[in-house]
Amino acid sequence: MNQEQLEALRNDYSESGIDPDTLPADPVDFFDIWFRQAADAGISEPNGMVIATADQLENLSQRTVLMKSFDQHGFFFYTNYASRKATHLQRNPTVSCLFPWLALHRQVAITGTVSRASSANTERYFKSRPRASQIGAWASRQSERLEGRHILEQRVSEFEDRFKGGDVPVPEFWGGYHVNPSRIEFWQGRTSRLHDRYVYTRDENDSGNWVLESLYP
Ligand SMILES: Cc1cc2nc3c(=O)[nH]c(=O)nc-3n(C[C@H](O)[C@H](O)[C@H](O)COP(=O)(O)O)c2cc1C
């Protein structure tokens, strides 16, 4: 594709937009509606969210994880507690999460702080995973240098042997994070780049109630 073709690559969205009169007081209720619509629309991995982290030196990085549950208190994902992202989050618990539901001309951007999920929560989720994924969690020294794929495969067979005939326990270095949101923005593409943006911000001076405002696109 040449530069001209690339520059011409754009969609003029035709959606009718977000009716502010229908926006609920709690953004998680609206997220719930949009999340179902994303799943019903057949978007591949609608729970895929891009999370950005920064360490104390403001080294930024981002990656996709799978959001595995959400409720009024926030959003959960699971990972390796020794990974690069976890190292960042230990030093700086601020996180920014993005659901890019491009097929629906929508995105949801969430900012918040993380805390580790309870061990009961992690255990419950870990047990629900396929055995091969459980073994994979043991075998992967996530974000560390890997000298060759055969070493990873060798580690997988070592852990298969170690746990043969029994349940795979949760590795102590693996678990959930809970994102406690302080800002949630809903973006809907509209015609001529006059998109809708509605932002909920938590007002800590008002018992944590949500304040809703719209922004220029
Ligand atoms: C669709 C998709 C889903 C993913 N889900 C997870 C996940 O739930 N947890 C996880 O630790 N990594 C997940 N990954 C891998 C991460 O993007 C990333 O490579 C890994 O967590 C290491 O990131 P880090 O080195 O920044 O810590 C996923 C990747 C993709 C593309």
The ligand as an SDF file (V2000), in Angstrom:
LIG
                    3D

 31 33  0  0  0  0  0  0  0  0999 V2000
   -5.4260  -11.6370   22.7420 C   0  0  0  0  0  0  0  0  0  0  0  0
   -4.3320  -11.7070   23.7950 C   0  0  0  0  0  0  0  0  0  0  0  0
   -4.6680  -12.0440   25.0800 C   0  0  0  0  0  0  0  0  0  0  0  0
   -3.6950  -12.1110   26.0760 C   0  0  0  0  0  0  0  0  0  0  0  0
   -4.0780  -12.3740   27.3580 N   0  0  0  0  0  0  0  0  0  0  0  0
   -3.1540  -12.3630   28.3440 C   0  0  0  0  0  0  0  0  0  0  0  0
   -3.5650  -12.4980   29.7000 C   0  0  0  0  0  0  0  0  0  0  0  0
   -4.7570  -12.6030   30.0390 O   0  0  0  0  0  0  0  0  0  0  0  0
   -2.5880  -12.4820   30.6510 N   0  0  0  0  0  0  0  0  0  0  0  0
   -1.2760  -12.3330   30.3440 C   0  0  0  0  0  0  0  0  0  0  0  0
   -0.4440  -12.3450   31.2500 O   0  0  0  0  0  0  0  0  0  0  0  0
   -0.8560  -12.1640   29.0650 N   0  0  0  0  0  0  0  0  0  0  0  0
   -1.7740  -12.1690   28.0580 C   0  0  0  0  0  0  0  0  0  0  0  0
   -1.3750  -11.9720   26.7490 N   0  0  0  0  0  0  0  0  0  0  0  0
    0.0680  -11.7820   26.4720 C   0  0  0  0  0  0  0  0  0  0  0  0
    0.4450  -10.3210   26.7960 C   0  0  0  0  0  0  0  0  0  0  0  0
    0.0060   -9.4620   25.7620 O   0  0  0  0  0  0  0  0  0  0  0  0
    1.9570  -10.1210   27.0270 C   0  0  0  0  0  0  0  0  0  0  0  0
    2.6930  -10.5710   25.9190 O   0  0  0  0  0  0  0  0  0  0  0  0
    2.4580  -10.8300   28.2870 C   0  0  0  0  0  0  0  0  0  0  0  0
    1.5350  -10.7120   29.3480 O   0  0  0  0  0  0  0  0  0  0  0  0
    3.8050  -10.2760   28.7260 C   0  0  0  0  0  0  0  0  0  0  0  0
    3.7010   -8.8880   28.9360 O   0  0  0  0  0  0  0  0  0  0  0  0
    4.7720   -8.0570   29.8040 P   0  0  0  0  0  0  0  0  0  0  0  0
    6.1050   -8.5600   29.4080 O   0  0  0  0  0  0  0  0  0  0  0  0
    4.5730   -6.6270   29.4490 O   0  0  0  0  0  0  0  0  0  0  0  0
    4.4790   -8.3300   31.2580 O   0  0  0  0  0  0  0  0  0  0  0  0
   -2.3310  -11.8790   25.7370 C   0  0  0  0  0  0  0  0  0  0  0  0
   -2.0030  -11.5240   24.4260 C   0  0  0  0  0  0  0  0  0  0  0  0
   -2.9930  -11.4280   23.4780 C   0  0  0  0  0  0  0  0  0  0  0  0
   -2.6130  -10.9860   22.0910 C   0  0  0  0  0  0  0  0  0  0  0  0
  1  2  1  0
  2  3  1  0
  2 30  2  0
  3  4  2  0
  4  5  1  0
  4 28  1  0
  5  6  2  0
  6  7  1  0
  6 13  1  0
  7  8  2  0
  7  9  1  0
  9 10  1  0
 10 11  2  0
 10 12  1  0
 12 13  2  0
 13 14  1  0
 14 15  1  0
 14 28  1  0
 15 16  1  0
 16 17  1  0
 16 18  1  0
 18 19  1  0
 18 20  1  0
 20 21  1  0
 20 22  1  0
 22 23  1  0
 23 24  1  0
 24 25  2  0
 24 26  1  0
 24 27  1  0
 28 29  2  0
 29 30  1  0
 30 31  1  0
M  END
$$$$
